[in-house]
Amino acid sequence: MTEAPARPDALLPSVTPVRFLAEDGSPADYQAGYAEPPVALLREAYRRMIIGRRFDTQATALTKQGRLAVYPSSRGQEACQIGAVLALRDTDWVFPTYRESMALVARGLDPVEVLTLLRGDWHCGYDPKAARTAPQCTPLATQTLHATGLAFAEKRQGRDTVVLAFIGDGATSEGDFHEALNFAAVFNAPVIFLVQSNGYAISVPLSKQSAAPALSYKGIGYGVRSEQVDGNDPVAMLAVLQAAVEHARSGNGPFLIEAHTYRMEAHTNADDATRYREDEEVQRWLGRDPMARLEKHLRDLGALSEEDIAAWTAEAEAKAADLRTRMNAEPVVAPMELFAHVFAEPTSQLREQQEMLAAELDAEER
């Protein structure tokens, strides 16, 4: 006997993004029936956001110093990044994009290992299986298929694992995203698609990417429960993410979340954002800082002290100093590894290049 399809109105996202906190950090009035997370969890979110933002600043500086080949900053998206990992168990899986370095550090991965791929190495730096974290993905939306497949496999094994796939707004225009939604819905896979709608796919604004009233509506046609949320409201992000995780873990299938947020920095260090967005727009979003909103909320609750902030800031500085020291050490490299993972059977041109490099290295040793 097949399951009855969900009623369309049960799949629909809220008409306006779910919000617990206004832009100034005061209480908002559109919570859409979601429960506010415990204060202890909000305190931990704020602590990790302090550490995450300092990590992001340090990684950006390392790029300018030539220690990283490229770095996509996630400053401004802290609520999305930290909220996602806090809503998951350690046994759940994460499928990140190239912009989720902050999330992976918040998940407990070694920051140096997280940045290894961005340093220019041929592998992702960490053990995906041990970390239950897939390699950071550069091609848009391809990891959504992998996430869906793994979620389905875990379900077939009788485990209650939840899989979360990060994507950006531009990835929702890719065919892989739509195939993943369809498969996940048909096979009831416990996977969450978190769309960080940060305004631009590199330089292309959202208005040039989609005519949908909101990206969250893209789940409806596939039978996927969907929601939209203020991505710069940490309380709302945690509330919606926790509900989505419970939805998936309870056997109710996939969940699509659109988080309305903004990347404060350029797409990467190789991008000049001033060519396609105005400073006035950036300044507007600076006034919606997720960390400032959560700080005010916690202070109003009497759940945050100056001592807390000082201690967590010192912790963040210590971690940044450790990262800086370790990243400034010259890596030990094996030049011949350049040819190890190009083709299963090396081409004649590759063999020629390999022989040339081997000869150069041999000459240097003499």
C-alpha positions in Angstrom: 0.0 0.0 0.0 1.5 3.3 -1.0 1.4 6.3 1.3 -1.0 9.1 0.6 0.6 12.3 -0.7 0.9 15.2 1.7 -1.7 17.9 1.4 -0.4 20.9 -0.5 -1.1 23.3 2.3 0.9 21.2 4.6 4.0 21.7 2.4 3.7 25.4 2.0 6.3 27.8 3.6 5.2 30.7 5.8 4.0 33.7 3.8 6.8 35.8 5.2 10.1 34.5 6.7 9.9 33.1 10.2 11.3 35.6 12.6 11.8 35.7 16.4 13.9 38.8 16.6 13.5 42.1 14.9 16.6 43.7 13.3 17.4 45.6 16.5 17.2 42.4 18.5 13.8 43.1 20.1 11.1 40.4 20.0 9.3 39.9 16.7 5.8 38.7 16.2 6.0 36.2 13.4 7.1 32.9 14.9 4.7 30.7 12.9 4.2 28.2 15.7 7.9 27.3 16.2 9.2 26.8 19.7 12.0 29.0 20.9 15.2 27.1 21.5 16.5 26.7 25.1 18.6 29.6 26.4 21.6 27.3 27.0 21.6 26.5 23.3 21.3 30.2 22.3 24.3 30.9 24.6 26.3 28.2 22.9 25.3 29.5 19.5 26.6 33.0 20.4 29.9 31.5 21.7 30.4 29.6 18.5 29.4 32.7 16.4 32.2 34.7 18.1 34.7 32.0 17.4 33.4 31.5 13.9 33.6 35.1 12.9 37.1 35.4 14.2 38.1 32.3 12.3 36.6 33.8 9.1 38.5 37.1 9.6 41.7 35.1 10.2 41.2 33.0 7.1 40.6 36.1 5.0 43.9 37.5 6.3 45.7 34.3 5.5 44.5 34.6 1.9 45.9 38.1 1.6 49.2 36.8 2.9 49.3 34.1 0.3 48.8 31.2 2.7 45.5 30.2 1.0 44.8 30.1 -2.7 41.2 31.2 -2.3 38.7 31.8 0.6 35.0 32.3 0.4 34.0 34.3 3.4 30.7 33.6 5.3 30.7 36.7 7.4 27.1 37.8 7.8 25.9 34.2 7.5 26.9 33.1 11.0 23.3 32.3 12.1 22.9 29.9 9.1 26.3 28.2 9.6 26.2 27.8 13.3 22.5 27.1 13.6 22.8 24.2 11.1 25.5 22.3 13.0 24.0 22.9 16.4 20.7 21.4 15.3 22.4 18.1 14.2 23.8 15.2 16.2 27.4 14.2 15.8 26.2 11.0 14.0 24.4 13.0 11.4 26.0 13.9 8.1 26.8 17.3 6.5 27.3 18.0 2.8 28.9 21.5 2.6 29.7 23.9 -0.2 33.0 25.8 -0.5 31.5 28.5 1.8 30.9 26.4 4.8 34.4 26.5 6.4 32.9 28.3 9.5 30.2 25.6 9.9 32.8 22.8 9.7 35.0 24.5 12.4 31.9 24.9 14.5 31.2 21.2 14.0 34.5 20.4 15.6 36.8 19.8 12.6 40.4 21.0 12.8 40.6 24.4 11.2 43.8 23.6 9.4 42.3 20.5 7.9 39.2 22.5 6.9 41.4 25.0 5.0 43.7 22.3 3.4 41.6 22.2 0.2 41.5 26.0 -0.1 45.3 26.0 0.4 45.6 24.2 -2.9 46.1 20.5 -1.8 44.6 17.6 -3.8 42.5 16.3 -1.0 40.0 17.8 1.4 42.2 17.7 4.5 40.0 15.8 6.8 38.6 12.2 6.8 35.0 12.6 5.6 33.9 9.2 7.0 35.3 9.9 10.5 33.9 13.5 10.5 30.7 12.5 8.9 31.3 15.5 6.7 31.6 15.3 2.9 34.3 17.3 1.2 33.5 20.9 0.5 31.9 21.0 -2.9 32.6 23.7 -5.5 30.4 22.5 -8.4 26.9 23.9 -7.7 24.3 21.5 -6.4 26.1 18.2 -7.2 26.4 17.5 -3.4 22.6 17.5 -3.1 22.4 14.3 -5.0 25.1 12.7 -2.9 23.4 13.9 0.3 20.1 12.4 -0.8 21.7 9.1 -1.8 23.4 8.8 1.6 20.3 9.7 3.5 18.3 7.1 1.6 21.1 4.5 2.2 21.1 5.3 6.0 17.3 4.9 6.0 17.6 1.5 4.2 20.1 0.4 6.9 17.5 1.2 9.6 19.5 4.1 11.1 17.9 7.4 12.2 20.6 9.5 10.6 19.7 12.9 9.2 21.7 14.5 6.3 21.9 18.2 5.8 23.1 19.7 2.5 24.1 23.4 2.3 23.5 25.2 -1.0 23.4 28.8 -2.2 20.6 30.5 -4.1 22.3 30.0 -7.4 22.4 26.2 -6.9 18.6 26.1 -6.9 18.7 26.8 -10.7 20.8 23.7 -11.3 19.2 20.4 -12.5 20.9 18.4 -9.8 19.0 20.3 -7.1 15.7 19.5 -8.7 16.6 15.8 -9.2 17.7 15.6 -5.6 14.4 17.1 -4.4 12.4 14.7 -6.5 14.3 11.6 -5.5 14.2 12.6 -1.8 10.5 13.1 -1.8 9.6 9.9 -3.7 11.8 7.8 -1.5 11.1 9.7 1.7 14.8 10.4 2.4 15.7 12.1 5.7 17.6 15.0 4.1 17.4 18.7 4.7 18.3 21.2 2.0 19.4 24.5 3.5 19.4 27.2 0.9 21.5 30.2 2.1 19.9 32.8 -0.1 22.6 35.5 0.2 21.5 37.7 -2.6 23.9 36.8 -5.4 25.3 33.8 -7.3 28.7 35.4 -7.6 27.6 38.6 -9.4 24.1 37.5 -10.5 21.4 38.9 -8.3 18.5 36.7 -7.2 16.1 38.6 -9.4 18.0 37.4 -12.4 18.0 33.8 -11.2 14.4 33.0 -10.3 10.9 34.4 -10.7 9.5 32.3 -7.8 7.9 34.3 -5.0 10.5 32.7 -2.7 13.0 29.9 -3.4 11.3 27.8 -0.7 8.3 27.4 -3.0 10.5 25.2 -5.3 9.9 22.3 -2.9 6.2 22.3 -3.2 5.9 20.7 -6.7 8.1 17.8 -5.6 6.1 17.2 -2.4 8.8 18.5 -0.1 7.9 20.3 3.1 9.3 23.8 2.8 9.9 26.9 4.9 11.5 30.3 4.7 13.2 32.0 7.6 15.1 35.1 8.4 18.6 33.8 8.0 20.1 36.6 10.1 17.9 35.7 13.1 19.8 33.0 15.1 16.8 32.2 17.2 14.6 31.6 14.2 17.3 29.6 12.4 17.7 27.3 15.3 13.9 26.9 15.8 13.2 26.0 12.2 16.3 23.8 11.8 15.4 21.8 14.9 11.9 21.3 13.6 13.2 20.3 10.2 15.6 17.8 11.8 12.8 16.3 13.9 10.6 16.1 10.8 13.3 14.2 8.9 14.4 11.9 11.8 10.8 11.0 12.5 10.4 9.4 9.1 8.5 12.3 7.4 11.0 12.8 4.6 12.9 15.7 3.3 12.7 19.4 4.3 13.6 22.5 2.3 14.6 25.6 4.2 15.3 29.0 2.5 17.3 31.3 4.8 17.2 34.9 3.7 20.7 36.2 4.5 23.6 38.2 3.0 27.3 37.7 2.4 29.0 40.8 3.7 32.3 40.2 1.8 32.9 39.5 -1.9 32.2 36.1 -3.3 35.9 35.2 -2.8 39.1 37.1 -2.5 39.3 37.0 -6.3 36.0 38.9 -6.7 35.3 42.6 -6.8 31.8 43.0 -5.3 31.8 46.8 -5.9 31.2 46.1 -9.6 27.7 44.7 -9.1 26.3 45.9 -5.7 26.0 49.3 -4.1 27.6 50.2 -0.7 24.1 51.4 0.5 22.9 47.8 0.1 25.8 46.5 2.2 25.2 49.1 4.9 21.5 48.0 5.1 22.5 44.5 5.8 25.2 45.5 8.3 22.3 46.7 10.4 20.8 43.2 10.4 23.9 41.6 12.0 22.9 38.2 13.4 25.5 38.4 16.2 24.3 41.8 17.4 20.7 40.6 17.4 21.4 37.5 19.5 23.6 39.5 21.9 20.8 41.9 22.6 18.3 39.1 23.0 20.5 37.3 25.5 21.3 40.4 27.4 17.5 41.2 27.7 17.0 37.7 29.1 19.8 38.3 31.6 21.6 35.3 30.1 24.8 37.1 28.9 27.4 38.9 30.9 30.5 41.0 30.0 32.5 38.2 31.5 31.0 35.7 29.1 31.8 37.9 26.1 35.3 38.5 27.3 36.0 34.8 27.9 34.6 33.8 24.5 36.5 36.5 22.7 39.7 35.4 24.4 39.0 31.8 23.3 38.4 33.0 19.7 41.6 35.0 19.7 43.6 32.0 21.0 42.1 29.7 18.3 42.9 32.4 15.7 46.5 32.6 16.9 46.9 28.9 16.8 45.5 28.7 13.2 47.8 31.6 12.2 50.9 29.8 13.6 50.1 26.5 12.0 49.2 27.9 8.7 52.4 30.0 8.5 54.5 26.9 8.8 55.7 25.8 5.3 53.9 22.6 4.3 55.9 19.6 3.4 54.9 18.6 -0.1 55.7 15.7 -2.5 55.8 17.3 -6.0 55.3 14.0 -7.8 51.8 13.6 -6.2 50.7 16.1 -8.8 50.3 13.2 -11.2 48.9 10.6 -8.8 45.2 11.3 -9.2 44.7 12.8 -12.7 43.8 9.8 -14.8 43.5 6.1 -14.0 45.8 5.5 -17.0 48.2 8.4 -17.5 48.2 10.0 -20.9 51.4 10.3 -22.9 51.5 14.1 -22.2 51.1 13.5 -18.5 54.0 10.9 -18.5 56.1 13.4 -20.4 55.4 16.1 -17.8 56.1 13.6 -15.0 59.4 12.7 -16.5 60.4 16.4 -16.9 59.5 17.2 -13.2 61.4 14.1 -12.0 64.5 15.2 -14.0 64.3 18.7 -12.5 64.0 17.3 -8.9 66.8 14.9 -9.5 69.0 17.8 -10.8 68.3 19.8 -7.7 69.4 17.0 -5.4 72.8 16.7 -7.1 
